[in-house]
């Protein structure tokens, strides 16, 4: 059996709340340590920022604090999970030695309009300035050169919904207006059509891994699983537990006990 989707759920709220300031990252789980821990506090608390990971490093870029500030809107930071200065923080013991490090700042502050998932792909971190299928701006960060560059025109034109990468090598998008799954071809700078389904209309977030793409759909009450290793692509649906909505989705490796 392959990897299975894991979703973060919450009770269905009566009404949406304004986004909180992002100050302390969600607890991370170092599997080899078998303990939950908190990440280091950001240098500057922020919301409506882009966040993602590439090569075991977490990045945040742009955003605003309690009020708009050009310096925050242009700033970017990284947290290297493989850093030798590893620290554990629990609710009882808040000792933290991990740190965020500033990286090259953006050329302007136009990427603080929405909470965006930045996508790690082939040594770069790709992001746009807003969600949905409306026209948008795109930019990518070269993690080796510490430099920002414009997103390729074809990649930006097809970024019409949630995007995720498979092992940071192959990038997928779900066109949330049309319910179409596409795969990015970097040689042609073009998004290749893979399949279409009404189930994918309105997709909110996606994850890719183990030959599958999983999407949060159906007003956050179902996970659409797409087997992209099979042609034609196979689709099935997993319902969230009654009364719960999916907030985020991740595809974890299948884990077994050492004595199995």
Secondary structure, 3 states (H helix, E strand, C coil): CCCEEEEEEEECCCCCCCCCCEEECCCEEECCCCEEECCCEEEEEEECCEEEEECCEEEEECCECCCCCHHHHHCEEEEECCCCCCCCCCCCCCCCCCCCEECCCCCCCCCCCCCEECEEECCEEEEECCCCCCCCCEEEEECCCCEEEECCHHHHHCCCCCEEEECCCEEEEEECCCCEEEEEECCCCEEEEEEECHHHCCCCEEEEECCEEEEEECCCCEEEEEECCCCCCEEEEEECCCCEEEEEEEEECCCCCCCC
